[in-house]
Amino acid sequence: MAKRIAFIGLGNMGGGMAANLVAKGFKVEAFDLDPAALGRARLAGCRTHTSINAALDGVDVVVTMLPDGKIVRNVFDQDVLKWTPTGALLIDCSTIDVDTARDVIALATGKGFAMVDAPVSGGIAAAAAGTLTFMVGGSAAAFAQAKPVLAAMGSAVIHAGAAGAGQAAKMCNNMLLGATMIATSEAFAMAERLGLDLQTFYDISSKASGQNWSMTSYCPVPGVGPKTPADNDYQGGFTAALMLKDLRLAMAAANATHADVPMGRRATELYEKFVAAGHAGLDFSAIIKTLRK
């Protein structure tokens, strides 16, 4: 087991992930620009730093969880690849475009580091519970090094392929998630208009051919199925803004590869309207509000 891990980026996802590393016996050197995030990390048992180079000093592993590809590229170019001991393992768990992931891994490999891209699925609750799914891109050797660290934060760690494959899997998965959440919301809204009791419809469809994850694990209707953000007025979970970010990444990839994704494009359009209407901070399942009017 690596003894010391630098964790860069302690937001809603990163904070829970860093806490789970501590709980599994790792020594975590934490950095974030937000003092409040550092405070929460400190309470979770991390050693916190107000400069990134201090967090990187002498570590065996670096885990990053950052907002977008531009920031990832900058942090690795300006900080991680300069201050991290040569030979350390680098793991980027951010959700970014495939080209940036490949470029950063190529830079890191050229400087003697092993690196993987390892975006996650599961949301804030899974980050806190340590039950995330990691889809990992990189060499077989780098994946073997990263797996024990990722397993401390998740329940599934899957090697998707070469560098960038983790990001490719993540954007395809979340395009499917966005589209199925809209379809699930449509079905509940129509069932309601047809006079069906929504719990009864859930009981039927969750055991029939319409069953899907958005229904049975993340139901957009309050009081139906397992507890979800819908039961908390759509607070917490995975925000509509983040869903839109992932859908836009998927659309850029579809354009670059000439993939035909009509459902993905329509989902992107609907989430763009939803976010523009002022709902960026709500959970993405709140899109049902636009269909139940």
C-alpha positions, 0 to 999 in steps of 0.5 A: 500500500502506498503510504502517502497520497496527495489529493488535489480538489476537495469539492463535493466528490473529492472531499468524500473520496479523500475521506475514504482514503484516510479511512482505509489507512492512507496518509492523505496530503490534501489541497484545495483553493477553498478554505472550507473544503480544507476544513472538512478534509482536516476533520476527516483526518487529512493533513491539509496544505495551503500550497499545492507544492507542499501537498505534493512533496514526497508523496507516492501517489497523486489523485486529482479531482478537478472541474474541467480539462483546461484546469487539469492540463494547467495543474499538471503542467504547472504543478504536478509534473514539477513538484511530484517525486519522479516515479510516483503514480498519478491518477486523474479522476476528473471528467474531461475530454478524451484528447486532454486526458491522452495529452496529459498522460503522454506528458506524464509518461514522458517524464517518468510517471505512471498515470491513468485517467479514472473518472467516476460514476455514482455521485456524491452519496457514492463518493461519501460511502466509498461505493463509486465505480471507476472506469480507468484508462491507461497501460495495464501496468499503470492500472495494476498500480492504481487499482488498490488506491481506487478500490479504497474509494469504490466498489468497482474498478474496471480497466476500460483500455488505453489512455483516455478510455476511461473518459470515453466510457464515462461520456458514453455512460452519462449520455445514456444516463441523461437520456434515460432519466428524461425518458423515465421522467416522461413515463411517470409524467404521462402515467400521472396524466392517465390517472395511474398511481405513481407508486403502482406504476413504479411497482409495475415498470420496475419489474417489467421491460421498462426497468432502468437505473434511473427508475429503480436506483434514482427515481425522479418522483418523490416518495417512490422507490429508494430514497433519492435527491427527489425526496430532498427537493432535488438537492444534493446528488448530481447537479443538472449543470454537471450533467450538461457538462458531461453531455456537451463532452459527449456531443463534442466526441460524437461530432469528432467521430461522426457518431449518430446520437439523436437521443443524446443530442435531444437530451443535451438540448433539454438539459441546456434549457433546464439549466438556462431556466435557473435550475443548474444547482438542482439534481439532474432528476429534477428535469421531471419538473418540466414534464409534470406541469 
